[in-house]
Amino acid sequence: MITPVSSRDANFKADINWRYLWLISGVAALGGLLFGWDWVVIGGAKPFFQRYFELTSQAQIGWANSCALVGCLVGAMVAGTLSDRFGRKRLLIISACLFAVTSVGNALATNFSIFIFWRMLGGVGIGLASNLSPMYIAEVAPAAMRGRLVSVNQLTIVIGVLAAQIINWSLVRGLPAGATDEFIRNSWFGQAGWRWMFGLTAVPAVFFFLGMLGVPESPRWLAKNHRPEQALAILTKIGGVAYGRAAMAEIQSTLAAGEIQRVQFRELLEPKIIRVLVLGVTLAVFQQWCGINVIFNYAEEIFKAAGYDIASVLSNIAWTGSVNLGFTFVALGTVDRLGRRPLMLFGAARLAVIYTIMGACYAHGMTGLPVLLLVLAAIACYSMSLAPVTWVVISEIFPNRIRGAAMSVAVCALWIACFILTYTFPILNATLGAAGTFWLYAVVCALGFVFILGKLPETKGKSLEELERELVD
């Protein structure tokens, strides 16, 4: 018989197999790398495929940039149900296949409709990976280091972002300054260069696929699906015999007797679940509506409004990726030490201030370096706070029994919010101007600060089962 032990005792007695834990977490986090790479590659390719496909209206441009989000939404919607039924590992393998196939499909697209089809299908892979990679890591990680390990997923996202930005820049760095639209459309850059940006995504996708073949299934999923021996074996390999027995007992204590594999979504409407679900959904939406993603997806418009040409824009994009990566390491070092709540409050408050100043710069015609520095400051704040910590929180606050379904709802909300943000930016920019648009984002960040201050509890250092008892029971 397994004797229950508190999670703190379990962590104290754990003899962590660090190499194994980092290996399986790192492989799962490759889903984040593909998520970041595939998501941001559009920003560098946009000036070229836009001219190749002769996109002229703001609606067409907005659709080209945001259509993948429809696929993201589909992927997020099915991720919870399918991963609860078939496991986290199998769905991550499917997402790897989607990344590989659709990147080649986009690279070979001969017309705008085919391009949109592959872009939307690729979005399904993003939706699956964005849901399942952090959830898988949270389910294998000991409580004391869960924040750091889940933040590794965000680290790989920004590595993917930076890799895509550097490749985009290297492929077009020979573009002459002041090149006309006609020159771009008829040159190698407009005919083939942007295709390589998409096609190269297949390389890390293959590594992700091969790596996922060798990682174990989530022990919490195995326990939930009546395979306790396999779950115990994996937990023991992660932290030793004492840790494995204690963690297994705690997991079993939170699972309803006779629980079946499939979770009905109506269970999420139970009064004790609604409060935590609203918390997760609101944080997911706020992570998008804080506005940072428009910088990655509409860098051309933002930097052109600040006086930069296309060649300079692509160089600036590489700077944004470098800052994004550097400050994600700050989050890795602080999320389990300072906690989730302080970092979230910091990010919301600082972004509200920075956006207010950015709006003032645009309103008074200030261009060049001041705007670039403010953009970099905004990305720095986001990458050390809202970007990684939101994924940590929504991967840990939901009960074991319904985590897949609840994560699916939260991530669906995230992608709906991202679609609205991405699709509306060209419209807002045309009607409110750059100044009014960033002032609007400042208001959203201020409201987000108020919500976090009043509703988000601290979750650091607690097992998933402890959090379930505190937030739900």
FIGUTOR-717221 format. One record per residue (C-alpha): chain; x, y, z; residue number from 1; residue in one letter. Coordinates in steps of 0.02 Angstrom, whole numbers, plus 50000, padded with zeros to 5 digits. Layout:
# residues N
NODE   unit       X       Y       Z   pos   code
NODE      A       X       Y       Z   NUM      A
...
//
This chain:
# residues 473
NODE   unit       X       Y       Z   pos   code
NODE      A   50000   50000   50000     1      M
NODE      A   50061   50174   49956     2      I
NODE      A   50069   50288   50107     3      T
NODE      A   50021   50470   50072     4      P
NODE      A   50157   50598   50105     5      V
NODE      A   50142   50785   50090     6      S
NODE      A   50209   50861   49930     7      S
NODE      A   50341   50957   50027     8      R
NODE      A   50404   50795   50105     9      D
NODE      A   50400   50714   49933    10      A
NODE      A   50505   50853   49859    11      N
NODE      A   50625   50845   50007    12      F
NODE      A   50651   50658   49989    13      K
NODE      A   50664   50664   49800    14      A
NODE      A   50825   50608   49720    15      D
NODE      A   50793   50697   49556    16      I
NODE      A   50863   50621   49399    17      N
NODE      A   50904   50793   49328    18      W
NODE      A   50969   50732   49162    19      R
NODE      A   50814   50630   49127    20      Y
NODE      A   50694   50766   49186    21      L
NODE      A   50776   50902   49083    22      W
NODE      A   50786   50786   48933    23      L
NODE      A   50601   50742   48927    24      I
NODE      A   50550   50921   48969    25      S
NODE      A   50666   50988   48835    26      G
NODE      A   50597   50871   48702    27      V
NODE      A   50418   50918   48746    28      A
NODE      A   50469   51101   48742    29      A
NODE      A   50520   51081   48559    30      L
NODE      A   50335   51101   48529    31      G
NODE      A   50357   51276   48597    32      G
NODE      A   50504   51306   48480    33      L
NODE      A   50399   51257   48330    34      L
NODE      A   50256   51362   48398    35      F
NODE      A   50368   51516   48406    36      G
NODE      A   50455   51483   48240    37      W
NODE      A   50299   51449   48139    38      D
NODE      A   50204   51590   48222    39      W
NODE      A   50333   51726   48189    40      V
NODE      A   50401   51674   48019    41      V
NODE      A   50250   51761   47943    42      I
NODE      A   50314   51930   48001    43      G
NODE      A   50475   51920   47900    44      G
NODE      A   50394   51839   47749    45      A
NODE      A   50247   51960   47742    46      K
NODE      A   50330   52102   47641    47      P
NODE      A   50371   51975   47506    48      F
NODE      A   50223   51855   47492    49      F
NODE      A   50110   52007   47506    50      Q
NODE      A   50184   52074   47345    51      R
NODE      A   50195   51901   47265    52      Y
NODE      A   50009   51868   47292    53      F
NODE      A   49968   52052   47256    54      E
NODE      A   49876   52080   47419    55      L
NODE      A   49810   52258   47422    56      T
NODE      A   49669   52276   47548    57      S
NODE      A   49692   52285   47737    58      Q
NODE      A   49567   52142   47753    59      A
NODE      A   49675   52028   47643    60      Q
NODE      A   49832   52074   47737    61      I
NODE      A   49747   52047   47905    62      G
NODE      A   49679   51879   47847    63      W
NODE      A   49850   51821   47786    64      A
NODE      A   49925   51861   47956    65      N
NODE      A   49782   51795   48062    66      S
NODE      A   49714   51644   47966    67      C
NODE      A   49832   51525   48058    68      A
NODE      A   49739   51573   48216    69      L
NODE      A   49584   51485   48152    70      V
NODE      A   49687   51326   48146    71      G
NODE      A   49760   51367   48317    72      C
NODE      A   49584   51377   48385    73      L
NODE      A   49537   51208   48309    74      V
NODE      A   49696   51129   48376    75      G
NODE      A   49666   51199   48550    76      A
NODE      A   49483   51144   48547    77      M
NODE      A   49524   50962   48508    78      V
NODE      A   49684   50952   48611    79      A
NODE      A   49597   50932   48778    80      G
NODE      A   49473   50798   48727    81      T
NODE      A   49593   50700   48618    82      L
NODE      A   49738   50709   48742    83      S
NODE      A   49624   50651   48883    84      D
NODE      A   49574   50504   48774    85      R
NODE      A   49736   50458   48685    86      F
NODE      A   49872   50539   48792    87      G
NODE      A   49983   50692   48785    88      R
NODE      A   50124   50605   48693    89      K
NODE      A   50025   50548   48540    90      R
NODE      A   49950   50719   48511    91      L
NODE      A   50121   50802   48522    92      L
NODE      A   50185   50679   48390    93      I
NODE      A   50039   50728   48278    94      I
NODE      A   50080   50912   48302    95      S
NODE      A   50259   50879   48248    96      A
NODE      A   50195   50797   48088    97      C
NODE      A   50082   50946   48053    98      L
NODE      A   50226   51070   48075    99      F
NODE      A   50334   50973   47951   100      A
NODE      A   50202   50947   47817   101      V
NODE      A   50124   51120   47821   102      T
NODE      A   50290   51212   47817   103      S
NODE      A   50331   51127   47653   104      V
NODE      A   50153   51159   47592   105      G
NODE      A   50170   51346   47625   106      N
NODE      A   50339   51349   47540   107      A
NODE      A   50267   51272   47382   108      L
NODE      A   50103   51370   47377   109      A
NODE      A   50064   51436   47203   110      T
NODE      A   49916   51547   47246   111      N
NODE      A   49843   51638   47396   112      F
NODE      A   49705   51511   47430   113      S
NODE      A   49829   51366   47441   114      I
NODE      A   49940   51472   47551   115      F
NODE      A   49794   51506   47669   116      I
NODE      A   49747   51321   47675   117      F
NODE      A   49921   51266   47729   118      W
NODE      A   49937   51412   47848   119      R
NODE      A   49774   51365   47935   120      M
NODE      A   49821   51180   47944   121      L
NODE      A   49989   51231   48017   122      G
NODE      A   49892   51329   48146   123      G
NODE      A   49815   51165   48206   124      V
NODE      A   49991   51107   48249   125      G
NODE      A   50023   51269   48342   126      I
NODE      A   49859   51248   48438   127      G
NODE      A   49904   51071   48489   128      L
NODE      A   50082   51114   48541   129      A
NODE      A   50034   51273   48635   130      S
NODE      A   49910   51173   48738   131      N
NODE      A   50003   51010   48766   132      L
NODE      A   50187   51056   48784   133      S
NODE      A   50168   51159   48944   134      P
NODE      A   50037   51039   49012   135      M
NODE      A   50150   50888   48985   136      Y
NODE      A   50297   50975   49070   137      I
NODE      A   50188   51028   49217   138      A
NODE      A   50129   50849   49239   139      E
NODE      A   50306   50776   49247   140      V
NODE      A   50388   50914   49349   141      A
NODE      A   50414   50912   49539   142      P
NODE      A   50323   51057   49623   143      A
NODE      A   50480   51151   49678   144      A
NODE      A   50541   51174   49501   145      M
NODE      A   50381   51166   49399   146      R
NODE      A   50383   51352   49361   147      G
NODE      A   50560   51344   49293   148      R
NODE      A   50528   51190   49188   149      L
NODE      A   50365   51254   49114   150      V
NODE      A   50455   51418   49078   151      S
NODE      A   50578   51317   48974   152      V
NODE      A   50434   51297   48853   153      N
NODE      A   50426   51487   48840   154      Q
NODE      A   50615   51490   48819   155      L
NODE      A   50602   51374   48671   156      T
NODE      A   50461   51481   48601   157      I
NODE      A   50573   51634   48600   158      V
NODE      A   50719   51532   48532   159      I
NODE      A   50604   51481   48390   160      G
NODE      A   50552   51662   48368   161      V
NODE      A   50733   51721   48362   162      L
NODE      A   50786   51579   48246   163      A
NODE      A   50648   51623   48124   164      A
NODE      A   50692   51808   48134   165      Q
NODE      A   50878   51777   48104   166      I
NODE      A   50842   51661   47957   167      I
NODE      A   50719   51786   47884   168      N
NODE      A   50848   51924   47899   169      W
NODE      A   50990   51818   47827   170      S
NODE      A   50885   51769   47676   171      L
NODE      A   50845   51949   47628   172      V
NODE      A   50993   52048   47692   173      R
NODE      A   51049   52077   47513   174      G
NODE      A   50890   52172   47474   175      L
NODE      A   50938   52346   47410   176      P
NODE      A   50885   52493   47519   177      A
NODE      A   50736   52583   47446   178      G
NODE      A   50687   52437   47333   179      A
NODE      A   50521   52466   47244   180      T
NODE      A   50372   52351   47256   181      D
NODE      A   50396   52298   47075   182      E
NODE      A   50579   52256   47105   183      F
NODE      A   50536   52154   47261   184      I
NODE      A   50396   52061   47174   185      R
NODE      A   50505   52009   47026   186      N
NODE      A   50667   51975   47119   187      S
NODE      A   50728   51816   47203   188      W
NODE      A   50669   51889   47368   189      F
NODE      A   50489   51904   47309   190      G
NODE      A   50485   51743   47209   191      Q
NODE      A   50583   51617   47314   192      A
NODE      A   50661   51696   47468   193      G
NODE      A   50501   51697   47571   194      W
NODE      A   50470   51514   47524   195      R
NODE      A   50632   51463   47610   196      W
NODE      A   50574   51554   47767   197      M
NODE      A   50426   51436   47780   198      F
NODE      A   50509   51279   47713   199      G
NODE      A   50653   51278   47838   200      L
NODE      A   50527   51256   47980   201      T
NODE      A   50522   51072   47930   202      A
NODE      A   50698   51045   47998   203      V
NODE      A   50661   51070   48185   204      P
NODE      A   50492   50985   48158   205      A
NODE      A   50580   50823   48111   206      V
NODE      A   50688   50832   48268   207      F
NODE      A   50532   50862   48373   208      F
NODE      A   50448   50709   48296   209      F
NODE      A   50598   50596   48326   210      L
NODE      A   50622   50659   48503   211      G
NODE      A   50440   50631   48553   212      M
NODE      A   50453   50449   48503   213      L
NODE      A   50573   50423   48648   214      G
NODE      A   50488   50516   48792   215      V
NODE      A   50366   50431   48913   216      P
NODE      A   50182   50469   48928   217      E
NODE      A   50129   50591   49065   218      S
NODE      A   50121   50497   49231   219      P
NODE      A   49968   50595   49285   220      R
NODE      A   49878   50546   49125   221      W
NODE      A   49927   50364   49153   222      L
NODE      A   49862   50369   49332   223      A
NODE      A   49701   50451   49275   224      K
NODE      A   49677   50315   49145   225      N
NODE      A   49698   50168   49264   226      H
NODE      A   49881   50127   49229   227      R
NODE      A   49958   50163   49399   228      P
NODE      A   50104   50043   49381   229      E
NODE      A   50170   50133   49227   230      Q
NODE      A   50140   50302   49310   231      A
NODE      A   50235   50248   49466   232      L
NODE      A   50380   50184   49361   233      A
NODE      A   50399   50352   49274   234      I
NODE      A   50385   50452   49436   235      L
NODE      A   50514   50339   49516   236      T
NODE      A   50632   50365   49370   237      K
NODE      A   50610   50553   49389   238      I
NODE      A   50634   50567   49578   239      G
NODE      A   50674   50400   49658   240      G
NODE      A   50570   50273   49753   241      V
NODE      A   50513   50385   49897   242      A
NODE      A   50465   50527   49782   243      Y
NODE      A   50376   50411   49661   244      G
NODE      A   50270   50329   49798   245      R
NODE      A   50226   50495   49880   246      A
NODE      A   50184   50582   49717   247      A
NODE      A   50081   50434   49658   248      M
NODE      A   49980   50431   49820   249      A
NODE      A   49945   50617   49805   250      E
NODE      A   49889   50600   49625   251      I
NODE      A   49772   50456   49668   252      Q
NODE      A   49696   50555   49810   253      S
NODE      A   49631   50686   49689   254      T
NODE      A   49555   50567   49563   255      L
NODE      A   49373   50523   49582   256      A
NODE      A   49337   50341   49616   257      A
NODE      A   49289   50248   49458   258      G
NODE      A   49336   50396   49348   259      E
NODE      A   49325   50361   49163   260      I
NODE      A   49442   50418   49026   261      Q
NODE      A   49331   50549   48946   262      R
NODE      A   49284   50710   49033   263      V
NODE      A   49122   50796   48985   264      Q
NODE      A   49143   50982   48954   265      F
NODE      A   48985   51016   49055   266      R
NODE      A   49087   50966   49208   267      E
NODE      A   49182   51129   49185   268      L
NODE      A   49020   51221   49227   269      L
NODE      A   49015   51151   49403   270      E
NODE      A   49014   51298   49526   271      P
NODE      A   49179   51246   49608   272      K
NODE      A   49265   51238   49438   273      I
NODE      A   49196   51398   49362   274      I
NODE      A   49299   51516   49470   275      R
NODE      A   49466   51438   49424   276      V
NODE      A   49414   51421   49242   277      L
NODE      A   49371   51606   49232   278      V
NODE      A   49540   51646   49308   279      L
NODE      A   49632   51541   49178   280      G
NODE      A   49532   51607   49031   281      V
NODE      A   49551   51789   49084   282      T
NODE      A   49739   51773   49105   283      L
NODE      A   49753   51687   48935   284      A
NODE      A   49654   51825   48850   285      V
NODE      A   49753   51961   48937   286      F
NODE      A   49918   51885   48882   287      Q
NODE      A   49863   51919   48703   288      Q
NODE      A   49767   52082   48722   289      W
NODE      A   49915   52163   48809   290      C
NODE      A   49968   52194   48629   291      G
NODE      A   50145   52127   48612   292      I
NODE      A   50106   52005   48472   293      N
NODE      A   50065   52145   48351   294      V
NODE      A   50248   52195   48362   295      I
NODE      A   50300   52023   48300   296      F
NODE      A   50165   52007   48168   297      N
NODE      A   50159   52187   48106   298      Y
NODE      A   50338   52239   48131   299      A
NODE      A   50343   52314   47956   300      E
NODE      A   50199   52435   47991   301      E
NODE      A   50260   52480   48167   302      I
NODE      A   50439   52515   48117   303      F
NODE      A   50392   52599   47952   304      K
NODE      A   50283   52718   48053   305      A
NODE      A   50441   52754   48153   306      A
NODE      A   50539   52796   47995   307      G
NODE      A   50626   52631   47952   308      Y
NODE      A   50637   52549   47779   309      D
NODE      A   50614   52361   47747   310      I
NODE      A   50798   52316   47767   311      A
NODE      A   50807   52408   47933   312      S
NODE      A   50642   52331   47987   313      V
NODE      A   50712   52154   47970   314      L
NODE      A   50867   52204   48068   315      S
NODE      A   50758   52279   48205   316      N
NODE      A   50654   52120   48209   317      I
NODE      A   50812   52022   48249   318      A
NODE      A   50845   52143   48392   319      W
NODE      A   50671   52112   48462   320      T
NODE      A   50701   51925   48458   321      G
NODE      A   50868   51942   48547   322      S
NODE      A   50791   52046   48687   323      V
NODE      A   50646   51923   48697   324      N
NODE      A   50768   51779   48722   325      L
NODE      A   50880   51869   48847   326      G
NODE      A   50741   51922   48964   327      F
NODE      A   50658   51751   48958   328      T
NODE      A   50810   51691   49055   329      F
NODE      A   50764   51819   49188   330      V
NODE      A   50595   51733   49203   331      A
NODE      A   50679   51562   49220   332      L
NODE      A   50781   51626   49366   333      G
NODE      A   50639   51714   49457   334      T
NODE      A   50474   51622   49427   335      V
NODE      A   50506   51493   49565   336      D
NODE      A   50597   51617   49678   337      R
NODE      A   50491   51775   49668   338      L
NODE      A   50329   51688   49619   339      G
NODE      A   50200   51702   49482   340      R
NODE      A   50094   51845   49551   341      R
NODE      A   50232   51977   49572   342      P
NODE      A   50298   51946   49397   343      L
NODE      A   50124   51960   49320   344      M
NODE      A   50091   52123   49412   345      L
NODE      A   50261   52191   49358   346      F
NODE      A   50228   52151   49175   347      G
NODE      A   50054   52226   49169   348      A
NODE      A   50105   52388   49255   349      A
NODE      A   50264   52417   49154   350      R
NODE      A   50179   52382   48987   351      L
NODE      A   50042   52508   49028   352      A
NODE      A   50175   52641   49058   353      V
NODE      A   50280   52598   48904   354      I
NODE      A   50129   52597   48787   355      Y
NODE      A   50075   52765   48853   356      T
NODE      A   50246   52838   48812   357      I
NODE      A   50249   52751   48641   358      M
NODE      A   50082   52827   48598   359      G
NODE      A   50148   52998   48645   360      A
NODE      A   50301   52972   48533   361      C
NODE      A   50193   52928   48384   362      Y
NODE      A   50072   53072   48421   363      A
NODE      A   50214   53199   48422   364      H
NODE      A   50303   53130   48269   365      G
NODE      A   50454   53057   48360   366      M
NODE      A   50535   52921   48254   367      T
NODE      A   50690   52813   48246   368      G
NODE      A   50789   52758   48398   369      L
NODE      A   50668   52815   48537   370      P
NODE      A   50528   52707   48466   371      V
NODE      A   50645   52559   48441   372      L
NODE      A   50704   52571   48622   373      L
NODE      A   50525   52579   48686   374      L
NODE      A   50479   52426   48582   375      V
NODE      A   50628   52332   48652   376      L
NODE      A   50581   52385   48830   377      A
NODE      A   50403   52322   48804   378      A
NODE      A   50466   52154   48740   379      I
NODE      A   50587   52141   48887   380      A
NODE      A   50446   52167   49013   381      C
NODE      A   50332   52045   48924   382      Y
NODE      A   50461   51907   48902   383      S
NODE      A   50507   51906   49088   384      M
NODE      A   50328   51910   49150   385      S
NODE      A   50165   51888   49054   386      L
NODE      A   50237   51779   48915   387      A
NODE      A   50306   51634   49018   388      P
NODE      A   50210   51654   49181   389      V
NODE      A   50038   51645   49099   390      T
NODE      A   50081   51475   49027   391      W
NODE      A   50146   51418   49197   392      V
NODE      A   49987   51472   49287   393      V
NODE      A   49861   51399   49165   394      I
NODE      A   49957   51234   49161   395      S
NODE      A   49950   51214   49351   396      E
NODE      A   49786   51286   49419   397      I
NODE      A   49665   51157   49347   398      F
NODE      A   49622   50993   49435   399      P
NODE      A   49702   50831   49374   400      N
NODE      A   49535   50757   49327   401      R
NODE      A   49487   50893   49203   402      I
NODE      A   49655   50973   49163   403      R
NODE      A   49653   50927   48979   404      G
NODE      A   49478   50995   48949   405      A
NODE      A   49506   51152   49054   406      A
NODE      A   49672   51190   48971   407      M
NODE      A   49585   51169   48804   408      S
NODE      A   49457   51302   48850   409      V
NODE      A   49590   51422   48915   410      A
NODE      A   49702   51400   48762   411      V
NODE      A   49552   51417   48645   412      C
NODE      A   49514   51582   48730   413      A
NODE      A   49696   51633   48706   414      L
NODE      A   49691   51599   48520   415      W
NODE      A   49524   51685   48496   416      I
NODE      A   49597   51836   48584   417      A
NODE      A   49752   51825   48476   418      C
NODE      A   49647   51816   48317   419      F
NODE      A   49549   51971   48369   420      I
NODE      A   49710   52063   48411   421      L
NODE      A   49798   52015   48249   422      T
NODE      A   49651   52042   48134   423      Y
NODE      A   49602   52210   48208   424      T
NODE      A   49774   52292   48216   425      F
NODE      A   49775   52353   48034   426      P
NODE      A   49600   52421   48058   427      I
NODE      A   49642   52505   48224   428      L
NODE      A   49803   52573   48153   429      N
NODE      A   49709   52648   48005   430      A
NODE      A   49570   52725   48111   431      T
NODE      A   49655   52771   48276   432      L
NODE      A   49832   52789   48212   433      G
NODE      A   49984   52711   48297   434      A
NODE      A   49966   52827   48446   435      A
NODE      A   49784   52786   48481   436      G
NODE      A   49812   52600   48456   437      T
NODE      A   49952   52590   48585   438      F
NODE      A   49854   52698   48707   439      W
NODE      A   49712   52573   48691   440      L
NODE      A   49833   52431   48733   441      Y
NODE      A   49892   52534   48884   442      A
NODE      A   49714   52538   48950   443      V
NODE      A   49699   52349   48928   444      V
NODE      A   49861   52324   49027   445      C
NODE      A   49799   52435   49168   446      A
NODE      A   49638   52333   49179   447      L
NODE      A   49741   52173   49178   448      G
NODE      A   49844   52238   49324   449      F
NODE      A   49685   52267   49425   450      V
NODE      A   49621   52091   49387   451      F
NODE      A   49785   52005   49434   452      I
NODE      A   49796   52106   49595   453      L
NODE      A   49623   52052   49649   454      G
NODE      A   49606   51875   49583   455      K
NODE      A   49773   51785   49558   456      L
NODE      A   49837   51685   49707   457      P
NODE      A   50020   51634   49724   458      E
NODE      A   50053   51456   49663   459      T
NODE      A   50242   51434   49679   460      K
NODE      A   50311   51285   49772   461      G
NODE      A   50146   51190   49782   462      K
NODE      A   50107   51024   49700   463      S
NODE      A   49968   51015   49572   464      L
NODE      A   49866   50918   49699   465      E
NODE      A   49892   51049   49835   466      E
NODE      A   49834   51184   49715   467      L
NODE      A   49681   51081   49673   468      E
NODE      A   49632   51070   49856   469      R
NODE      A   49660   51257   49883   470      E
NODE      A   49577   51323   49725   471      L
NODE      A   49436   51199   49697   472      V
NODE      A   49393   51094   49849   473      D
//
